[in-house]
Amino acid sequence: MWQRHCKVFGLNYRIHAGFHYLLNQESQPAHKKDRLGISLFERTIEIASELIECGKRITITGHSSGGAIGCIIADALEQKYPKSIKRIVTFGQPAIGNHRFKRRFRLAHKTYRVCCDLDIVTFLPPLPLLYWHVGKVLWLYNGRIYENTPTPVRLGRSLVSWIIRPFSYHLMSKYIRNKDFFDER
């Protein structure tokens, strides 16, 4: 099965089976208050709950699959503690879940998904309409930040750039930029 249902986490949608597996892995004790036998999901919710109950608002960040599971954890926290999540910022995150996930995810308006150039992971899994991203896309490309560039446009521009990249080294601007090498001789 490629997708797993998140009812275990109190959420009513399906996510990629790999993220489900990561969330269910046993959390290794790192502190004397920690205990064996609880999952990464449970331990993270436990830590964040203590902070929220002390009046803190939470910002979640993560890279790659860490960003994906961060979104799921944030959604579960938002369900349990409304208005507890300040923002979610992910870097190089793959798509997370099914269309129901996209519709029911409570924090899309507070989620920023940073993608860098042609980071192939941000296009994974490559199964259109089966897995979806959420939030605002911030695409770092050619020295600029583009907002909410559609995936096909982002992929197309990246591939064209990659294909013509060898020719870009022929531009006079590249030679001018490297003129300092000759000044040393």
N, C-alpha and C positions, 0 to 999 in steps of 0.2 A: 504494500500500500504506500503510495507516494505522499499521502496527506493523512494527518491524524487529527481527531477531534479534540478540541481544547476544553471539553466539559470538566475534565479533571482540574483545570485551573479556574473554573467558574466562568468560562467564556464560551459563547455559543457560535463557534466557527471552526474551520479547519486550517491547520498550518502545515508547512512542510514537515515531513516525518523526521528529518534530521534535527530541526529546531526542537521538536517535541522530545526527541531523545536527549538533547543537551539539557533541556529544562528538567528532565527526570533523573539526570545523573546524580549520584550521591555527592553532596557537598563535603569536602574534606575539612576536618576541624583545623582552624587556624588560630583560634583563641581559646582560652581556658573555659569560656562560657559555651563554646560550640559543643555539639554532640553528634555522634554518628547516627546514620539512618534517616537523615532528612535530605530532600532533594535540593538541587541548586535553586529551583523556583521557590521552594518553601523557605530556604535560608535567606534568600534575597528579600522576599516579602517580609520576613521576620525583622531583618535589619532596617529596611525602609519604614516599616510600620512604627518602630520605636522612634525614629526621627520625625515622622508625620505626627505622631501622638504628642510630641514635644513642640508642635507648632511649625515645623519646618516644611517647606515646599521642596519637591525633589526635581532635579534635572538628571535625566538619563542620557548617557553617551555610550557608544560602542562602535567597534570596528568590525566589519564583515558580519559573521554570524552573531557576534556579540551585540551588534546594532539590532539585528532581527529579534533576538531573544529579549533585548532591552525594551523593544516596542511592546512585546507581549506582556512582559512584567509590568510595564507602565500602565497598560490597559487594565490589567487585573487590579493594580493599586488604585487607579482612577475609579473603578467600579466599587471598590471597598471604601475608599476615602475620596469622595468627589472634590475636585479642585485642588488635589494634592500635588499634581504634576505641573511643574513650571514650564518645562519644554523637554523635547527629545531631540538629540542631534546624533545622527549616525554617519559613519564614514565608510564608503565602499560596501554598502549593505545590499545583499541579494533580496529578491522578492520573498514575501513571507507566507501568504496564505491565499485561500480561495476568494471568490468574489464576495461571499458573505463576510469574510474577514474585512475586506475593503469597506463594505457598507457599514459594518458594526463597530469598527475601530473608533473609539471615542476621541482620540487625540490627534487626528489628522491636521487640525488647525494649529497644533503646537509642535508638529514634527517637521524637522529639517533633515533632508537626506542629501549629504554632500557626496558628489561623484567627481572623480578626478580623471580628466582626459578620457582615454579608452580603457578604463578599468573594467575588464571583462566580467568580473564578479557582479557588477551592478546590473548586468544584463541577464543574470542567472536567476532561477532555472530558465532555460530557453524554451519555455512552454507557454506561448501566448494564451491569454484568457484562462489559464489554469492557476497561475500564481500572480499576485498583484502587489504593487508597492503602495505606500500611503505617504501623505505629507507633501511638503514642498520640496522640489528638487533644486539643489544649488549645484550647478555643473561648472567646475573649474576647468576652463579650456582656453588655450591660446592666450593666457595672461588676463582673462576676463572671467566674470562670474555671470552665468546665464541662469535665469529662474524658469522652472517648469518647462524645460525643453522636452518635447515628447520623445519617448524612447526611440522610435524609428528615425527621427531627425538626428538625435544624439549619436546613434549607431552609424547612420549614414555619413555624417560629418567626420566622425572619428575614423571610419574606414577609408574615406577619401583622403583624409590627412595622412593616414598611415601609408597609403599607396603612393601618394605624391611626395612623401617626406624625402626620399633620396634626391628628388629634383630641387627641393628647397635648399639643399646644401650648395647648389649652383648659383644661388642668388648673390648679387654683388654685395648686399648687406652682410652676408656671412663673411665674405672676404674682408670687408672693411672692419667688422667686429674683431677679426683675428689679426689685424695689421700689427698689433703690439708684438707678436712673435718675431716679426722681421726687424723691429726696432732694437731688439736685443742682440742681433747678429752683426 
